[in-house]
Amino acid sequence: MPRYLVERSFPDGLSIPMDASGEKTCLGVVTRNSEDGVTWVQSFVSEDKLRSFCIYDAPSPEAIRRTAARNKLPVDRITQVRVLDPYFYR
Amino acid sequence: MAVATELLERDSQLAELARLLESARGGEGRIALVSGEAGIGKTALLTRFTRLHAREARLFWGACDPLSTPRPLAPLLDIAWTQSGQLAGRLTAGASRETIFQTLFEELRSPKPAAIVVIEDLHWADEATLDLVKFLGRRAQRTTALLVLSWRDESIGADHPLRTSIGELPREVVARIPLRGLSPAAVESLGARTQRNTEGLHAATNGNPFFVTEVLASEAPGVPPTVRDAVLARAARLRPLARELCELASVVPSRVELSLLEAAAGTTFGALDELLGSGIVSAQDGSLAFRHELGRRAIEDALPPLRSRELHSRVLLALRARGEEPEPEQLARLVHHAAGAGDSASVLRLAPAAAEHASRLGAHREAEAHLSLALRHAAELPPRRRAELLEARACECYLIDRMQDGMESCSAARALWSRIGDRIREGNCLCWLSRMAWYSARTEDARRYCDLAVEALETSAPGPELAMAWVTRAALHCSAANAASAIAFAEKALELARALRNAEIEAHALNMLGMARVQLADERGWDVLEESLRLSLEHGLQDAAGRAHANLGMLAVEERRHELAAKALDEGIAYATGRDLGTRRICLYGWRARLMAETGRWAEAVEDAAHIVDNPGCSPLFRLTALTPLGLTRARRGDPGAREALDEALELARQSGELERIVPATAAKAELLWLSGDEAGAAAEASALIERARQARRPSYVGDLAVWIWRGGGQPPPPEECARPVALLLQGDWRGAAAEFKRLGCPYQAALACAESDDPDAIRSALEALDELEARPAAARLRRRLAELGVRAIPRGRRAARREHPFDLTAREQEVLEALSLGLSNGEIATRLFVSPKTVDHHVSAILGKLDVSSRGAAVAKARENRLLSPAPRETSAK
């Protein structure tokens, strides 16, 4: 399955609490993603919490946009990516 | 003694089902999707659930057949058996499928106690049952029923038709209930009750409840490696007579009537009690069933081939002894055993009848399977009979969009008719071959077959076959942009069809005539197309109606008559969906995807395209129709995969050789190159095709290419050869072009036209429009352009997170709400949004529901109160 980097902006800042409600939010996203065969691998959030860079496995960019709409998440840009491991050559 | 089959660790699933039933009771029907591997306990869960609610809900329970070719509508037959109502009567009276589906729906809509409808084992479903699921699914919300659908995850691969059916269920009423294995603790507690050592049991079984109980019941030392070994170990303890009975029962899928078992076994005395006592099977309502299908398969698969044939023969004999003429719904069962017994004579007698029955109920996949089976046994048949079977199979293949297989059968049939010397049947086969070759994007072959068909048929007395061959030739001329020749053949076909008083061929011929006229820019063509549609609908001619919708929609998209296109395509899709004309529906989705891409509705465009692109079995022509708008939409949104989709589209289009396919794919590719900054490449791509488009004299084709030659800095053709908006653009009237694109409902092209101006304000407003459309690459070009013009304050773009709508309205519903606030009627809103009034009606009811009001006026008032409306509607500020 192709891997994608999804860039998102959150003008009001992204806040997911580190407690049960945060867990529920994340699991809800995971469940809704799975309906389209989309897997959220991991995300990196900027220090100011205004932007995020998310790694996804998905059948197509449309599947990512569809699940983003269902999860009420913004999408700025989708890029198809491959892994480059700097230590691979050692 | 059977191990107690207690339900462990399923409380949350039971609670979820109860919650869904509660909402169904309140008049909001729901659908629960229960999935999990074989043996995970789907039936056990649903049995418990329905028992818990037996008093407050009516129960409808049906299961799909594990027959090699399932009976059409098997679950519905189950349901009808247990209901005394109208359903059974309608089924036995041979009512139409629509009537039968409608009867069940009415039953579920009644405000009587809520209903639980269970349809089990959908991985085995026949095509008609999947249609029933879609039918009920679309209407579920308007019932007081909880529809529960179950299937085995591991049995549905990526291209299983069930995936499509599930995907089409309305999301807002669907809840997924996936079942997983038991926890180690639960496995241990089961083991403790049998005083067995459970070490390694959870790891070996993954907590699969059926596997666990089989192991515990087998009393064999250690844990058998597979569930099959566990079942066989348990069966091995049976004495010979009981073992024989068990084997006999195993060749009968799902369950076997005791009377049938007795008739086939000769005697069951004593053996039956022992078998029941073993817990491998259980008896219920005069039937015997394995505790689980996995158990049955384990026993059946272990039978040596000759033994299996013998057992199937005995069951077949016993079934046949029941009466002279088998009931139609029993045919599939008889075919299963005839095939298992290797009894060719019986297969040849039963399978074609089973195919006819299945086809009549719309289970075309099953019909095809029965005919293929018959053909495998047909070596000894006389050529005429074999040719008929081949033709029938070709027809079913065509209906389920398996053109390659259809062509193989049709070629074989044609060879036989030729040997027999029946020129008319041969010509008819050639005509079908031509049509299927065309759908396979093999235009040259399609032409060759058509010529041969006309040649064969013109030597005999003129009949419907010849008229149809002329229609086919006209269609090929149309696709080759050879409209004058198309008109000649369409008129010949029309005259003959009218002489023969054949409305179907008349409708087809009119369709071709209208299409060719529109291609020649003859306005009368549109009326002829409408007339063809009217005639098809009036006479209930499904194939002709499908074609009429599709061609009207396609031409209207090409000519940018978007309102007409939306109407024809929406209605066509509704028509084809209601009648399950798969091939037609798919083709319409492709054209609607293009309409959506043209009118800036990206999400809808890719949604429509996905119906085709996600279906790997689709014929190349349909795939191509969807790939172009998919690739174009990706290019416009700046998503990855645009080049791949468009390159594949171009390759398929060139293979078809047809201008109507090549032009859109080429224009899309040129746009992608332009958006990525390769302007010369864009011009070169479009220039390579421009002469062909000019020769065809289609202003829409010339314009679609010319715009990229012009933008790419090449030498475009004279403006007067182009469709109007492009002509204005080429003449330097960007303002006029933008207005024209706007009038046609193409906001994206309108913005690009504005961008040709040197006026920073015009470019800035174009940029705003592109940001609104989330057309990132084009917006980026405009930002660079503004920077070049020395503009400092460049808008940063819409970076706002899509905020949750306070009343959960979709973007589309919000648009409709805005239109309502302007006091527009449904008809006016439909025109403005390029959808059918029916669709608007749908949105309006959704809005009323979500805002919890009962009238349009109240909706607008509530919207104002909650500041849901834009301060200044875009429409007025633009003027």
Interface residues (C-beta under 8 A of the other chain):
Chain A: P2 Y4 R8 S9 F10 P11 D12 T31 E35 P59 S60 P61 E62 R65 R66 A69 R70 K72 L73 P74 D76 R77 I78 T79 Q80
Chain B: R171 R176 A603 V606 E607 A610 D614 L630 R634 R637 G638 D639 P640 G641 R776 R799 A800 A801 R802 R803 E804
